[in-house]
């Protein structure tokens, strides 16, 4: 009697195992996310990154029925939001929606660094990358970076270049070191009217999307891009890496990405990566925001962005050390 009962139990168990193996994984009970997912950002509200992040969050929420909220936490030149994410529970419910500088340059400019981007975060996905570009006043004789460098060499510390942020300054120092041109660097606050309009500088380093209206109105001209290919909005601007000796293969710019705290389970990273990739493909509004600003859509696997993060962090640490950079 006991043997027959045991055989029945074994058969039932085997049948149930086979049943679960045949059921699609999407039909299995979902334990994640079990509460709203927060995308913590240090970007200004209304900027391209903020808009794209919210559009993707809406797309994922509509598809999955899982709430995703973009929350802005400013301060500390962008370092506060990543620190909050690092300290959060690594369960996939608190993520960083982050641009490059707080993950690459800025941590190395503090002693000790507040976090290690490669050890304290799990890459989820790269959303887009955006090159920095060089824009000159219409009266500026230089029409390309080659001509600008020649002008600066002939007139040391006379060509004034405006920049906003530590990463832009680091790129300018690297460019000056590679080319031998000595520029006069003029800092200004991002979000304010660019000093190019007031005639305070000859050239400005900025994101392409910010400068589109000025170029259209004839108040500025694009003379170079920090990307590794010509920009879709300003195709007339040469690639700096191709035209300036010593800058070969070096990409100057930023990106937008989603990262999770280290230790977040891999199945949750994969779920997030899949949903963000799907949202990037299906949200026409998000893609339009990216391309109209002169940026390049990324997507791909967590490993794809991990390679970008590793490369950019390595380059940033070398630049910070070489020029002994400190936070502005």
PyMOL commands that set and color helices and strands:
alter all, ss='L'
color gray80, all
select helices_A, chain A and resi 2-22+25-27+48-64+76-87+105-108+117-120+145-154+166-179+208-216+240-243+266-282+284-292+302-323
alter helices_A, ss='H'
color red, helices_A
select strands_A, chain A and resi 37-41+68-72+94-99+121-136+160-163+184-187+203-207+221-225+253-261+296-297
alter strands_A, ss='S'
color yellow, strands_A
deselect
rebuild
show_as cartoon
